[in-house]
């Protein structure tokens, strides 16, 4: 039975790597996949999913008006070998797009694998994540660790000096130079590095 999956984590847990591996596994067995990525993430070029360990793949870039259901419906008419839909940076989806993914699973019996952050740098849920947490059949946490060794569940935004940033727009694309995954204690303290007296 096909399901809608939401793989979530803090920054730098390997979500894109796991997603690309999942797509590769389908392809290796002769099955086609559809890969999507929000167009807002242009760190590696539009329509490109790139992991920190150096693997990448082309994907369909989508904006918040893109109709995933209509696109997949048309794609299936042209290719009945599509067996899975995968979407990176799922936190940037709209509520309607999350519903579209749920309907793709229900109506076309396709597994849909989404990967994204649960919360932003203020600890607030993203729209896409909020509705995936509510509607996904399977919720899978991808774990990473804070510099102190505890599980990292928060995303600390930092400036060029490494100091915590507490204000600004919810969406600001960046990687290791802009965000650090930390435990709740170090998020609260605004610390990205372990001090000598901890």
PASEBA-1860 file (N, C-alpha, C; in nm, 3 decimals):
! residues 198
1> XXXXXXXX> 0.085/-0.119/0.000/0.000/0.000/0.000/0.089/0.125/0.000 ~ 0.064/0.214/-0.093/0.144/0.337/-0.105/0.114/0.431/0.012 ~ 0.218/0.503/0.055/0.204/0.594/0.168/0.277/0.725/0.141 ~ 0.233/0.828/0.212/0.301/0.956/0.213/0.395/0.956/0.333 ~ 0.525/0.973/0.307/0.627/0.969/0.411/0.686/1.109/0.430 ~ 0.712/1.146/0.554/0.783/1.270/0.583/0.905/1.237/0.667 ~ 1.022/1.251/0.605/1.150/1.235/0.672/1.195/1.374/0.718 ~ 1.206/1.394/0.848/1.238/1.527/0.898/1.359/1.523/0.990
9> XXXXXXXX> 1.422/1.639/1.002/1.539/1.649/1.091/1.576/1.794/1.107 ~ 1.681/1.816/1.186/1.747/1.946/1.191/1.839/1.955/1.070 ~ 1.904/2.070/1.053/1.995/2.090/0.941/2.110/1.989/0.944 ~ 2.159/1.957/0.827/2.281/1.878/0.810/2.274/1.737/0.868 ~ 2.157/1.675/0.857/2.142/1.538/0.905/2.157/1.436/0.792 ~ 2.165/1.482/0.668/2.181/1.390/0.556/2.052/1.359/0.481 ~ 1.953/1.447/0.491/1.825/1.423/0.426/1.839/1.405/0.274 ~ 1.912/1.496/0.210/1.928/1.489/0.064/2.003/1.363/0.023
17> XXXXXXXX> 2.101/1.323/0.100/2.176/1.201/0.071/2.084/1.079/0.075 ~ 2.002/1.072/0.178/1.909/0.959/0.193/1.808/0.959/0.079 ~ 1.760/1.078/0.042/1.663/1.087/-0.067/1.723/1.040/-0.199 ~ 1.844/1.086/-0.229/1.909/1.046/-0.353/1.938/0.896/-0.355 ~ 1.971/0.840/-0.239/1.992/0.695/-0.231/1.862/0.620/-0.257 ~ 1.751/0.670/-0.204/1.621/0.607/-0.228/1.586/0.607/-0.376 ~ 1.605/0.720/-0.442/1.579/0.730/-0.585/1.669/0.633/-0.663 ~ 1.795/0.628/-0.625/1.890/0.538/-0.690/1.846/0.392/-0.677
25> XXXXXXXX> 1.796/0.356/-0.559/1.750/0.218/-0.537/1.637/0.181/-0.632 ~ 1.541/0.272/-0.651/1.434/0.247/-0.748/1.491/0.234/-0.888 ~ 1.575/0.328/-0.927/1.632/0.328/-1.063/1.712/0.202/-1.090 ~ 1.788/0.157/-0.990/1.872/0.038/-1.006/1.788/-0.086/-1.035 ~ 1.663/-0.084/-0.990/1.573/-0.197/-1.012/1.483/-0.175/-1.134 ~ 1.518/-0.076/-1.217/1.446/-0.053/-1.342/1.319/0.029/-1.329 ~ 1.302/0.096/-1.216/1.182/0.178/-1.194/1.219/0.325/-1.199 ~ 1.132/0.406/-1.258/1.156/0.549/-1.270/1.101/0.624/-1.150
33> XXXXXXXX> 1.163/0.737/-1.120/1.119/0.823/-1.010/1.102/0.965/-1.061 ~ 1.021/1.041/-0.992/1.010/1.185/-1.016/1.068/1.257/-0.896 ~ 1.164/1.347/-0.921/1.228/1.423/-0.815/1.188/1.569/-0.827 ~ 1.150/1.629/-0.714/1.111/1.769/-0.708/1.194/1.842/-0.603 ~ 1.216/1.972/-0.627/1.283/2.057/-0.530/1.225/2.198/-0.543 ~ 1.197/2.266/-0.433/1.147/2.403/-0.442/1.247/2.495/-0.512 ~ 1.196/2.581/-0.599/1.283/2.670/-0.677/1.351/2.775/-0.590 ~ 1.305/2.795/-0.467/1.366/2.893/-0.377/1.509/2.852/-0.339
41> XXXXXXXX> 1.536/2.722/-0.342/1.669/2.673/-0.305/1.757/2.666/-0.429 ~ 1.839/2.769/-0.450/1.925/2.777/-0.568/2.073/2.768/-0.532 ~ 2.104/2.713/-0.416/2.245/2.705/-0.373/2.333/2.634/-0.476 ~ 2.280/2.534/-0.542/2.359/2.456/-0.638/2.305/2.469/-0.780 ~ 2.217/2.567/-0.801/2.153/2.586/-0.930/2.009/2.540/-0.922 ~ 1.923/2.602/-1.001/1.781/2.568/-0.997/1.759/2.426/-1.049 ~ 1.673/2.353/-0.980/1.642/2.218/-1.021/1.753/2.118/-0.994 ~ 1.831/2.142/-0.891/1.943/2.055/-0.858/1.935/2.015/-0.712
49> XXXXXXXX> 1.941/1.886/-0.684/1.949/1.837/-0.548/2.092/1.792/-0.527 ~ 2.158/1.850/-0.428/2.298/1.820/-0.402/2.316/1.790/-0.254 ~ 2.383/1.680/-0.226/2.410/1.645/-0.086/2.546/1.699/-0.046 ~ 2.567/1.709/0.084/2.695/1.759/0.135/2.810/1.664/0.108 ~ 2.779/1.536/0.080/2.887/1.441/0.053/2.921/1.433/-0.095 ~ 2.855/1.515/-0.177/2.897/1.529/-0.315/2.815/1.458/-0.421 ~ 2.706/1.392/-0.384/2.621/1.332/-0.487/2.507/1.428/-0.520 ~ 2.462/1.423/-0.645/2.356/1.515/-0.686/2.268/1.453/-0.793
57> XXXXXXXX> 2.158/1.519/-0.823/2.066/1.475/-0.927/1.985/1.595/-0.974 ~ 1.941/1.589/-1.097/1.851/1.692/-1.149/1.710/1.664/-1.098 ~ 1.636/1.772/-1.077/1.499/1.760/-1.027/1.413/1.867/-1.094 ~ 1.284/1.852/-1.079/1.190/1.951/-1.130/1.177/2.060/-1.025 ~ 1.210/2.184/-1.063/1.200/2.297/-0.970/1.055/2.344/-0.964 ~ 1.006/2.362/-0.843/0.867/2.404/-0.826/0.859/2.532/-0.742 ~ 0.758/2.614/-0.770/0.731/2.729/-0.685/0.601/2.703/-0.609 ~ 0.555/2.800/-0.532/0.438/2.775/-0.447/0.305/2.771/-0.524
65> XXXXXXXX> 0.309/2.795/-0.655/0.188/2.785/-0.739/0.185/2.653/-0.817 ~ 0.294/2.580/-0.813/0.307/2.457/-0.891/0.208/2.353/-0.842 ~ 0.135/2.289/-0.936/0.037/2.186/-0.902/0.102/2.049/-0.919 ~ 0.144/1.991/-0.810/0.211/1.861/-0.812/0.119/1.750/-0.861 ~ -0.007/1.757/-0.822/-0.103/1.653/-0.862/-0.120/1.651/-1.013 ~ -0.141/1.768/-1.072/-0.159/1.775/-1.218/-0.034/1.729/-1.290 ~ 0.083/1.769/-1.241/0.208/1.731/-1.307/0.226/1.579/-1.304 ~ 0.206/1.518/-1.188/0.225/1.373/-1.176/0.120/1.299/-1.258
73> XXXXXXXX> -0.002/1.349/-1.260/-0.107/1.287/-1.339/-0.069/1.281/-1.487 ~ -0.017/1.391/-1.540/0.026/1.395/-1.680/0.148/1.307/-1.703 ~ 0.242/1.311/-1.610/0.364/1.230/-1.625/0.332/1.081/-1.630 ~ 0.235/1.037/-1.550/0.198/0.896/-1.548/0.133/0.851/-1.679 ~ 0.065/0.942/-1.747/0.005/0.909/-1.877/0.114/0.885/-1.982 ~ 0.227/0.952/-1.966/0.339/0.937/-2.060/0.437/0.829/-2.019 ~ 0.435/0.790/-1.892/0.533/0.693/-1.842/0.471/0.613/-1.728 ~ 0.426/0.493/-1.759/0.365/0.411/-1.653/0.468/0.337/-1.569
81> XXXXXXXX> 0.597/0.367/-1.592/0.703/0.305/-1.512/0.747/0.394/-1.395 ~ 0.679/0.509/-1.375/0.709/0.592/-1.258/0.653/0.522/-1.135 ~ 0.741/0.492/-1.041/0.702/0.413/-0.925/0.716/0.485/-0.792 ~ 0.773/0.607/-0.793/0.789/0.680/-0.667/0.808/0.829/-0.696 ~ 0.754/0.911/-0.608/0.771/1.056/-0.614/0.853/1.097/-0.492 ~ 0.959/1.178/-0.514/1.045/1.222/-0.404/1.058/1.373/-0.408 ~ 1.057/1.436/-0.292/1.063/1.581/-0.285/1.155/1.626/-0.173 ~ 1.255/1.707/-0.209/1.351/1.760/-0.113/1.305/1.897/-0.064
89> XXXXXXXX> 1.354/1.939/0.053/1.321/2.070/0.111/1.170/2.089/0.123 ~ 1.103/1.987/0.175/0.957/1.985/0.182/0.899/2.092/0.274 ~ 0.981/2.150/0.359/0.931/2.255/0.448/0.878/2.374/0.370 ~ 0.922/2.391/0.245/0.881/2.507/0.164/0.750/2.485/0.088 ~ 0.689/2.369/0.104/0.561/2.343/0.038/0.449/2.427/0.102 ~ 0.343/2.446/0.026/0.222/2.508/0.080/0.129/2.398/0.131 ~ 0.028/2.438/0.205/-0.072/2.341/0.252/-0.134/2.270/0.133 ~ -0.170/2.344/0.028/-0.232/2.282/-0.090/-0.140/2.179/-0.154
97> XXXXXXXX> -0.011/2.208/-0.159/0.082/2.113/-0.219/0.097/1.987/-0.135 ~ 0.092/2.000/-0.004/0.095/1.881/0.081/-0.030/1.796/0.055 ~ -0.144/1.861/0.043/-0.267/1.788/0.010/-0.254/1.719/-0.126 ~ -0.193/1.786/-0.222/-0.173/1.726/-0.354/-0.088/1.599/-0.344 ~ 0.015/1.604/-0.261/0.099/1.485/-0.243/0.020/1.371/-0.179 ~ -0.065/1.404/-0.083/-0.149/1.302/-0.020/-0.242/1.240/-0.123 ~ -0.299/1.323/-0.211/-0.391/1.272/-0.312/-0.318/1.191/-0.419 ~ -0.193/1.225/-0.447/-0.112/1.144/-0.540/-0.098/1.003/-0.484
105> XXXXXXXX> -0.069/0.994/-0.355/-0.057/0.864/-0.290/-0.189/0.787/-0.296 ~ -0.297/0.856/-0.262/-0.428/0.791/-0.256/-0.480/0.751/-0.394 ~ -0.471/0.841/-0.490/-0.535/0.819/-0.620/-0.450/0.738/-0.718 ~ -0.318/0.755/-0.712/-0.230/0.688/-0.808/-0.153/0.570/-0.746 ~ -0.173/0.549/-0.617/-0.108/0.437/-0.546/0.044/0.443/-0.561 ~ 0.096/0.564/-0.551/0.241/0.586/-0.559/0.295/0.626/-0.421 ~ 0.405/0.566/-0.379/0.468/0.618/-0.257/0.525/0.757/-0.283 ~ 0.507/0.846/-0.187/0.562/0.982/-0.196/0.653/1.000/-0.076
113> XXXXXXXX> 0.780/1.029/-0.103/0.881/1.045/0.001/0.923/1.191/0.006 ~ 0.895/1.258/0.117/0.932/1.398/0.133/1.037/1.411/0.242 ~ 1.125/1.509/0.225/1.237/1.529/0.316/1.246/1.677/0.349 ~ 1.255/1.712/0.478/1.264/1.853/0.511/1.288/1.879/0.659 ~ 1.294/2.007/0.689/1.310/2.053/0.827/1.174/2.057/0.895 ~ 1.174/2.034/1.024/1.050/2.044/1.101/1.023/2.191/1.139 ~ 1.129/2.261/1.183/1.112/2.398/1.231/1.219/2.491/1.174 ~ 1.191/2.620/1.182/1.285/2.722/1.135/1.381/2.764/1.247
121> XXXXXXXX> 1.459/2.868/1.222/1.560/2.911/1.318/1.500/2.974/1.444 ~ 1.370/3.005/1.441/1.303/3.057/1.560/1.229/2.947/1.636 ~ 1.239/2.824/1.588/1.168/2.713/1.651/1.023/2.704/1.609 ~ 0.985/2.777/1.504/0.848/2.777/1.453/0.835/2.679/1.337 ~ 0.721/2.611/1.325/0.706/2.517/1.213/0.691/2.590/1.079 ~ 0.749/2.532/0.977/0.724/2.577/0.840/0.586/2.529/0.799 ~ 0.525/2.597/0.702/0.391/2.557/0.656/0.391/2.414/0.603 ~ 0.486/2.383/0.515/0.490/2.248/0.459/0.510/2.142/0.565
129> XXXXXXXX> 0.600/2.167/0.658/0.627/2.070/0.763/0.506/2.049/0.854 ~ 0.439/2.158/0.886/0.323/2.151/0.973/0.217/2.057/0.915 ~ 0.191/2.072/0.785/0.087/1.989/0.724/0.136/1.848/0.693 ~ 0.264/1.832/0.667/0.316/1.696/0.652/0.310/1.621/0.785 ~ 0.341/1.689/0.895/0.330/1.626/1.026/0.186/1.584/1.056 ~ 0.091/1.662/1.003/-0.051/1.632/1.026/-0.104/1.524/0.932 ~ -0.054/1.518/0.808/-0.117/1.435/0.706/-0.037/1.313/0.660 ~ 0.091/1.309/0.685/0.172/1.197/0.636/0.134/1.067/0.706
137> XXXXXXXX> 0.142/0.958/0.631/0.116/0.826/0.688/0.231/0.782/0.778 ~ 0.353/0.816/0.737/0.472/0.778/0.814/0.556/0.901/0.843 ~ 0.594/0.917/0.969/0.684/1.024/1.012/0.814/0.957/1.055 ~ 0.924/0.996/0.990/1.052/0.934/1.018/1.153/1.042/1.053 ~ 1.206/1.036/1.174/1.307/1.133/1.216/1.446/1.085/1.171 ~ 1.519/1.174/1.105/1.659/1.147/1.070/1.741/1.222/1.174 ~ 1.820/1.148/1.248/1.888/1.208/1.363/2.026/1.261/1.327 ~ 2.062/1.370/1.393/2.197/1.423/1.388/2.232/1.471/1.528
145> XXXXXXXX> 2.357/1.510/1.548/2.397/1.545/1.684/2.448/1.688/1.696 ~ 2.428/1.742/1.813/2.481/1.872/1.853/2.630/1.856/1.883 ~ 2.701/1.967/1.889/2.844/1.962/1.923/2.869/1.902/2.061 ~ 2.767/1.901/2.148/2.784/1.845/2.283/2.760/1.695/2.287 ~ 2.712/1.638/2.175/2.687/1.495/2.170/2.541/1.456/2.185 ~ 2.456/1.550/2.231/2.313/1.522/2.242/2.249/1.528/2.103 ~ 2.127/1.476/2.094/2.054/1.481/1.968/2.023/1.627/1.933 ~ 2.052/1.666/1.810/2.021/1.802/1.764/1.880/1.803/1.708
153> XXXXXXXX> 1.797/1.894/1.759/1.659/1.905/1.709/1.626/2.047/1.663 ~ 1.717/2.142/1.684/1.692/2.282/1.652/1.792/2.332/1.548 ~ 1.753/2.438/1.476/1.839/2.499/1.374/1.877/2.639/1.419 ~ 2.002/2.656/1.453/2.053/2.786/1.499/2.106/2.862/1.377 ~ 2.050/2.980/1.351/2.101/3.065/1.243/2.214/3.150/1.299 ~ 2.323/3.158/1.226/2.438/3.234/1.274/2.482/3.336/1.169 ~ 2.551/3.441/1.216/2.604/3.541/1.124/2.747/3.505/1.084 ~ 2.813/3.593/1.012/2.949/3.566/0.962/3.049/3.546/1.076
161> XXXXXXXX> 3.020/3.598/1.196/3.109/3.582/1.311/3.077/3.458/1.394 ~ 2.971/3.386/1.355/2.931/3.269/1.431/2.838/3.299/1.546 ~ 2.788/3.423/1.553/2.695/3.461/1.660/2.552/3.427/1.620 ~ 2.470/3.387/1.718/2.331/3.350/1.692/2.253/3.469/1.640 ~ 2.164/3.442/1.544/2.075/3.543/1.487/1.933/3.505/1.529 ~ 1.860/3.599/1.589/1.727/3.571/1.641/1.615/3.637/1.564 ~ 1.648/3.722/1.468/1.545/3.794/1.392/1.574/3.782/1.243 ~ 1.468/3.800/1.165/1.484/3.796/1.020/1.372/3.714/0.956
169> XXXXXXXX> 1.378/3.707/0.823/1.278/3.633/0.748/1.288/3.484/0.778 ~ 1.174/3.416/0.772/1.174/3.273/0.799/1.262/3.198/0.700 ~ 1.253/3.236/0.573/1.330/3.167/0.470/1.454/3.247/0.434 ~ 1.567/3.190/0.462/1.696/3.245/0.420/1.784/3.125/0.388 ~ 1.803/3.103/0.259/1.873/2.983/0.214/2.020/2.990/0.256 ~ 2.069/2.879/0.307/2.209/2.873/0.348/2.246/2.733/0.391 ~ 2.372/2.711/0.406/2.424/2.581/0.448/2.498/2.592/0.579 ~ 2.611/2.523/0.587/2.689/2.520/0.711/2.737/2.657/0.756
177> XXXXXXXX> 2.753/2.749/0.661/2.800/2.883/0.697/2.691/2.967/0.764 ~ 2.566/2.921/0.753/2.453/3.001/0.803/2.371/2.932/0.911 ~ 2.378/2.799/0.916/2.295/2.724/1.011/2.376/2.615/1.079 ~ 2.343/2.592/1.206/2.408/2.487/1.283/2.298/2.410/1.356 ~ 2.303/2.278/1.346/2.209/2.193/1.418/2.257/2.179/1.562 ~ 2.168/2.209/1.657/2.203/2.203/1.799/2.091/2.139/1.880 ~ 2.124/2.099/2.002/2.022/2.050/2.095/1.941/2.169/2.147 ~ 1.832/2.140/2.215/1.746/2.247/2.265/1.820/2.338/2.363
185> XXXXXXXX> 1.905/2.281/2.449/1.978/2.363/2.548/2.070/2.463/2.478 ~ 2.148/2.419/2.381/2.240/2.510/2.314/2.168/2.605/2.220 ~ 2.051/2.565/2.173/1.967/2.659/2.097/1.923/2.773/2.189 ~ 1.875/2.735/2.307/1.829/2.835/2.404/1.942/2.927/2.447 ~ 2.060/2.870/2.463/2.177/2.950/2.501/2.236/3.027/2.384 ~ 2.197/2.993/2.263/2.251/3.059/2.144/2.396/3.025/2.118 ~ 2.433/2.900/2.152/2.573/2.861/2.138/2.589/2.754/2.030 ~ 2.684/2.779/1.940/2.712/2.682/1.836/2.838/2.602/1.865
193> XXXXXX> 2.912/2.640/1.967/3.033/2.568/2.004/3.032/2.536/2.151 ~ 3.091/2.424/2.184/3.099/2.382/2.323/3.202/2.466/2.397 ~ 3.162/2.519/2.511/3.257/2.596/2.591/3.338/2.504/2.680 ~ 3.450/2.553/2.732/3.541/2.470/2.813/3.478/2.421/2.943 ~ 3.380/2.498/2.995/3.325/2.459/3.126/3.196/2.377/3.116 ~ 3.164/2.327/2.997/3.043/2.242/2.986/3.076/2.099/3.015
END
